[in-house]
Amino acid sequence: MASTADKPTPPPSADDLRARIPGWGADLDPADRPSVPKEQRLDIHVPWTLPEQQPEPAGGRERSIEHAGLTPVFGTAQPLHGVSGVIRRYAYARFSEARAAHWLLLLAADRVDAGGAHVRSLVSRHPDDLIAETGILAERRWSPLADRRGRVDARHHWIDPLIVVGPWIVAAAGGIALVRRLLR
């Protein structure tokens, strides 16, 4: 029988389905269900109690709007900070984890945080090593051509250094233009 938008009239009975489809309705009778013992409530003594709630940090802690509260223990290694923290708090307070806006805002917060780290690196005494980050030095030392042979992403190898260093070049050109304008 072909699938159509129309419902068959009358719908097939359970006996018809059982005769036509091997194993159909095997879980209708609880006596035949293999998982029934797992579904019964057993009065088993749990050897632990819920730990006491860890105090929240002063700035609060992000949590999904789907959850009523925080877990009793949670990590506080990287507290939210700066503009990226504001974006993350907004994503958690406003949007469900099922919404794309939630995740896009978290991605944007990551990019803002990465941008801030790059700016801090530029003004520090130890800026990022752009040449090493492209991997060019490692490719020259080891076997650059042999490692690239047979890889799926070989078509775009030529542009990878530009993607890594390109934003730095644009930022440097913008900074030079800004300094020139301020000096005039």
Sequence and secondary structure as in RCSB ss.txt:
>XXXX:A:sequence
MASTADKPTPPPSADDLRARIPGWGADLDPADRPSVPKEQRLDIHVPWTLPEQQPEPAGGRERSIEHAGLTPVFG
TAQPLHGVSGVIRRYAYARFSEARAAHWLLLLAADRVDAGGAHVRSLVSRHPDDLIAETGILAERRWSPLADRRG
RVDARHHWIDPLIVVGPWIVAAAGGIALVRRLLR
>XXXX:A:secstr
    SS  SS   HHHHHHHSTTTTTTTSGGG TTHHHHS      S          TT     TTSSS  SS  
 SS   HHHHHHHHHHHHHS TTSHHHHHHHHHHHHHHHHHHHHHHHHSSS   HHHHHTHHHHHHS HHHHHTT
 GGGGGGGGHHHHHHHHHHHHHHHHHHHHHHHH 
